[in-house]
Amino acid sequence: MSATISSDPPLALVVAMGRNRVIGGKGALPWRLSSDLKRFKAITMGKPLLMGRKTFASIGRPLPGRETVVLTRDRGFSHPGVYVAYDLAGALALARARALAMGASEIIVAGGGDLYAQTIGLAGRLDVTLVDLAPAGDAFFPEIDPLLWEETDREDHPAGPGDDAPFSVRAYRRRTDPAPR
Ligand SMILES: NC(=O)c1ccc[n+]([C@@H]2O[C@H](COP(=O)([O-])OP(=O)(O)OC[C@H]3O[C@@H](n4cnc5c(N)ncnc54)[C@H](OP(=O)(O)O)[C@@H]3O)[C@@H](O)[C@H]2O)c1
């Protein structure tokens, strides 16, 4: 991984994960959480989304009001309305150019597990929906190291209509000073 790739505007990782850090299984989300889908739409509108090819396959289309950059090693991949990059540096450069063109303040990394693992070291903020479930799955969010990340906000929500479980929305900011021990 290259931690030296510059990222201006900054990267924000937006994720919903279970208590066991599971984010997906068999190419799909392991829960139904309509409140969080609405929230995802609100916080990503007008911004470029960077995602892995498997996450794009699970969504199946570019999301309206945003611009989608898909990372794949498949040079034959294409999809109408989607920007394609073949390595992380190229994807970040493309997402940065789109953010500047859109006047967006940040680039959203929208998953999945592979992409989160490659970009958490480059991100300035994490927007985590912690779902009160521990489902089986095959895609995970990386550990959030409290020495590197400061939790700056937390909002607990009961399960609403269309939600499988209660959830807690947690904001993290990368520490600039070492964490207190
Ligand atoms: N809960 C959430 O918030 C959330 C969010 C997003 C996704 N998900 C879930 O996560 C799962 C998918 O995650 P995943 O980890 O399996 O896959 P992923 O990160 O979505 O995509 C992985 C793919 O991205 C491409 N890729 C990754 N790094 C690359 C690089 N450096 N250069 C070029 N291409 C690269 C490769 O595509 P090719 O194979 O085409 O080369 C790789 O197979 C699904 O279950 C999805 O529903 C959950």
The ligand as an ORCA input file, in Angstrom:
! r2SCAN-3c Opt
* xyz 0 1
  N     -21.762     -2.394      4.645
  C     -21.201     -1.489      3.845
  O     -21.101     -0.292      4.165
  C     -20.672     -1.936      2.509
  C     -20.175     -0.995      1.599
  C     -19.688     -1.442      0.377
  C     -19.682     -2.794      0.082
  N     -20.176     -3.669      0.989
  C     -20.132     -5.116      0.738
  O     -18.775     -5.496      0.590
  C     -18.693     -6.637     -0.274
  C     -17.690     -6.333     -1.375
  O     -16.420     -6.082     -0.807
  P     -15.106     -6.854     -1.328
  O     -13.982     -6.579     -0.385
  O     -15.452     -8.285     -1.601
  O     -14.828     -6.200     -2.764
  P     -14.643     -4.676     -3.246
  O     -13.664     -3.963     -2.370
  O     -15.968     -4.048     -3.482
  O     -14.025     -4.920     -4.710
  C     -12.833     -5.657     -4.850
  C     -12.407     -5.561     -6.312
  O     -11.964     -4.236     -6.593
  C     -10.890     -4.300     -7.519
  N      -9.694     -3.785     -6.869
  C      -9.431     -3.703     -5.541
  N      -8.241     -3.129     -5.321
  C      -7.713     -2.841     -6.541
  C      -6.507     -2.228     -6.968
  N      -5.586     -1.767     -6.090
  N      -6.291     -2.106     -8.300
  C      -7.221     -2.518     -9.196
  N      -8.404     -3.092     -8.850
  C      -8.641     -3.258     -7.534
  C     -10.748     -5.746     -7.931
  O     -11.672     -5.912     -9.006
  P     -11.501     -7.011    -10.162
  O     -11.748     -8.336     -9.499
  O     -12.538     -6.629    -11.178
  O     -10.091     -6.848    -10.689
  C     -11.244     -6.454     -6.680
  O     -11.677     -7.788     -6.928
  C     -20.116     -6.875     -0.783
  O     -20.715     -7.879      0.022
  C     -20.796     -5.544     -0.547
  O     -22.206     -5.684     -0.384
  C     -20.667     -3.268      2.191
*
